[in-house]
Amino acid sequence: MPRTVFAYTKSILERVSFDKKLFRKELEKALKNLLPYEIELLRDWLIQFTAERPELRQCLIYMN
């Protein structure tokens, strides 16, 4: 079964979470490629994911 773009995006963001700049860059690319309902899912996931990583919390501004 092929991976969805959303699942792929989450895995990439998890892998690059060590670097704020790279995380932001990948998030911006993801927002260009995801469908509107996937962006909403990503927003919910990001809120949970960044709860443990406050240095990445500022990347949520790109979701608006």
C-alpha positions as CSV (number, residue, x, y, z in Angstrom):
1,M,0.0,0.0,0.0
2,P,1.5,3.4,-1.0
3,R,2.2,6.0,1.7
4,T,0.0,9.0,1.7
5,V,1.6,12.4,1.2
6,F,0.4,13.3,4.7
7,A,2.1,10.3,6.3
8,Y,5.3,11.0,4.3
9,T,5.2,14.7,5.4
10,K,4.9,13.7,9.1
11,S,7.9,11.3,8.8
12,I,10.0,14.0,7.2
13,L,9.1,16.6,9.8
14,E,9.9,14.1,12.6
15,R,13.3,13.4,11.0
16,V,14.3,17.0,10.6
17,S,13.0,18.2,14.0
18,F,16.6,18.6,15.2
19,D,17.1,21.7,13.1
20,K,14.6,24.6,13.3
21,K,15.5,26.0,9.9
22,L,15.2,22.7,8.1
23,F,12.0,22.0,9.9
24,R,10.5,25.3,8.7
25,K,11.7,24.7,5.2
26,E,10.1,21.2,5.1
27,L,6.9,22.6,6.6
28,E,6.6,25.3,3.9
29,K,7.1,22.6,1.2
30,A,4.5,20.4,2.8
31,L,1.9,23.3,2.9
32,K,2.3,23.6,-0.9
33,N,1.8,19.9,-1.5
34,L,-1.0,19.0,0.9
35,L,-4.7,19.1,0.3
36,P,-6.7,21.5,2.5
37,Y,-8.1,18.8,4.8
38,E,-4.5,17.4,5.1
39,I,-3.3,20.8,6.2
40,E,-5.9,20.8,9.0
41,L,-4.7,17.3,10.1
42,L,-1.1,18.5,10.0
43,R,-2.0,21.5,12.1
44,D,-3.5,19.2,14.8
45,W,-0.5,16.9,14.6
46,L,2.0,19.9,14.8
47,I,0.4,21.2,18.0
48,Q,0.9,17.9,19.7
49,F,4.3,17.3,18.2
50,T,5.6,20.8,19.2
51,A,4.3,20.5,22.8
52,E,7.4,18.5,23.6
53,R,9.6,20.7,21.4
54,P,9.1,24.4,22.3
55,E,11.9,25.5,20.0
56,L,9.7,24.4,17.0
57,R,6.5,26.0,18.3
58,Q,7.2,29.2,16.4
59,C,6.8,27.3,13.1
60,L,3.1,27.1,13.8
61,I,2.8,30.7,12.4
62,Y,3.4,29.3,8.9
63,M,0.1,27.3,9.2
64,N,-2.0,30.5,9.0
